[in-house]
């Protein structure tokens, strides 16, 4: 059975390792999404990149909330939370931009 307390303890005990992976992973995945959207790649490719980046951002948010749950409120927790939320909104914006671009320039049947 899945024990949330054990997972939260693992997250807090391995914080440096988890953050050392998640921070660059968030930045690389979000940058990848922005590049794919800027190059007007197919929506399926942008969607896959958004899913991967969203997964990394969600994991970081959950990791930060494990610290908030035990009462650790410090500047690094807010910075990591800000980074994750910024990555989520950037990916959402890139996805919506790409979807609107495809709808505007490639759907001729609506005219």
FIVEX-246609 format. One record per residue (C-alpha): chain; residue number from 1; z, y, x. Coordinates in pm, whole numbers. Layout:
BEGIN
[atom A, NUM, [Z, Y, X]]
...
REM end
This chain:
BEGIN
[atom A, 1, [0, 0, 0]]
[atom A, 2, [-75, 355, 114]]
[atom A, 3, [242, 533, 226]]
[atom A, 4, [199, 911, 231]]
[atom A, 5, [516, 967, 435]]
[atom A, 6, [390, 743, 713]]
[atom A, 7, [54, 920, 719]]
[atom A, 8, [225, 1261, 725]]
[atom A, 9, [450, 1152, 1013]]
[atom A, 10, [147, 1023, 1203]]
[atom A, 11, [-24, 1357, 1144]]
[atom A, 12, [271, 1557, 1273]]
[atom A, 13, [339, 1327, 1570]]
[atom A, 14, [-23, 1345, 1687]]
[atom A, 15, [-82, 1711, 1605]]
[atom A, 16, [-232, 1816, 1937]]
[atom A, 17, [-478, 1527, 1938]]
[atom A, 18, [-576, 1577, 1575]]
[atom A, 19, [-627, 1952, 1619]]
[atom A, 20, [-815, 1899, 1947]]
[atom A, 21, [-1065, 1691, 1751]]
[atom A, 22, [-1074, 1876, 1417]]
[atom A, 23, [-1117, 2232, 1542]]
[atom A, 24, [-1439, 2165, 1739]]
[atom A, 25, [-1559, 1920, 1473]]
[atom A, 26, [-1521, 2187, 1203]]
[atom A, 27, [-1698, 2449, 1411]]
[atom A, 28, [-1984, 2220, 1515]]
[atom A, 29, [-2038, 2080, 1166]]
[atom A, 30, [-2031, 2425, 1006]]
[atom A, 31, [-2268, 2564, 1267]]
[atom A, 32, [-2498, 2268, 1206]]
[atom A, 33, [-2498, 2342, 833]]
[atom A, 34, [-2581, 2707, 892]]
[atom A, 35, [-2866, 2618, 1129]]
[atom A, 36, [-3011, 2365, 886]]
[atom A, 37, [-2997, 2618, 602]]
[atom A, 38, [-3148, 2893, 818]]
[atom A, 39, [-3436, 2665, 918]]
[atom A, 40, [-3491, 2581, 548]]
[atom A, 41, [-3450, 2210, 599]]
[atom A, 42, [-3457, 1985, 290]]
[atom A, 43, [-3160, 2010, 59]]
[atom A, 44, [-3064, 1648, 129]]
[atom A, 45, [-3011, 1725, 499]]
[atom A, 46, [-2809, 2036, 422]]
[atom A, 47, [-2604, 1841, 167]]
[atom A, 48, [-2519, 1572, 422]]
[atom A, 49, [-2411, 1833, 672]]
[atom A, 50, [-2200, 2008, 406]]
[atom A, 51, [-2034, 1676, 318]]
[atom A, 52, [-1942, 1602, 679]]
[atom A, 53, [-1815, 1956, 742]]
[atom A, 54, [-1625, 1955, 414]]
[atom A, 55, [-1459, 1627, 508]]
[atom A, 56, [-1340, 1771, 841]]
[atom A, 57, [-1214, 2088, 672]]
[atom A, 58, [-1032, 1890, 402]]
[atom A, 59, [-861, 1674, 664]]
[atom A, 60, [-751, 1987, 850]]
[atom A, 61, [-610, 2138, 530]]
[atom A, 62, [-416, 1819, 459]]
[atom A, 63, [-291, 1816, 819]]
[atom A, 64, [-166, 2175, 788]]
[atom A, 65, [1, 2097, 456]]
[atom A, 66, [203, 1820, 624]]
[atom A, 67, [357, 2094, 837]]
[atom A, 68, [416, 2318, 537]]
[atom A, 69, [583, 2026, 357]]
[atom A, 70, [860, 2007, 617]]
[atom A, 71, [903, 2383, 636]]
[atom A, 72, [715, 2466, 954]]
[atom A, 73, [556, 2803, 885]]
[atom A, 74, [409, 2945, 1203]]
[atom A, 75, [106, 3141, 1316]]
[atom A, 76, [-90, 2832, 1434]]
[atom A, 77, [-59, 2671, 1091]]
[atom A, 78, [-199, 2980, 924]]
[atom A, 79, [-480, 3007, 1180]]
[atom A, 80, [-580, 2644, 1126]]
[atom A, 81, [-563, 2686, 749]]
[atom A, 82, [-777, 3001, 771]]
[atom A, 83, [-1031, 2818, 989]]
[atom A, 84, [-1057, 2527, 748]]
[atom A, 85, [-1094, 2748, 440]]
[atom A, 86, [-1351, 2966, 617]]
[atom A, 87, [-1551, 2656, 710]]
[atom A, 88, [-1537, 2532, 351]]
[atom A, 89, [-1663, 2861, 209]]
[atom A, 90, [-1930, 2896, 478]]
[atom A, 91, [-2062, 2549, 400]]
[atom A, 92, [-2057, 2619, 28]]
[atom A, 93, [-2247, 2943, 87]]
[atom A, 94, [-2506, 2771, 306]]
[atom A, 95, [-2557, 2501, 43]]
[atom A, 96, [-2598, 2756, -237]]
[atom A, 97, [-2833, 2962, -19]]
[atom A, 98, [-3052, 2658, 50]]
[atom A, 99, [-3052, 2551, -315]]
[atom A, 100, [-3153, 2899, -427]]
[atom A, 101, [-3425, 2916, -159]]
[atom A, 102, [-3575, 2587, -274]]
[atom A, 103, [-3557, 2688, -639]]
[atom A, 104, [-3712, 3030, -574]]
[atom A, 105, [-3996, 2934, -343]]
[atom A, 106, [-4090, 2579, -435]]
[atom A, 107, [-4052, 2543, -810]]
[atom A, 108, [-4377, 2673, -942]]
[atom A, 109, [-4346, 2507, -1284]]
[atom A, 110, [-4102, 2773, -1412]]
[atom A, 111, [-4361, 3053, -1403]]
REM end
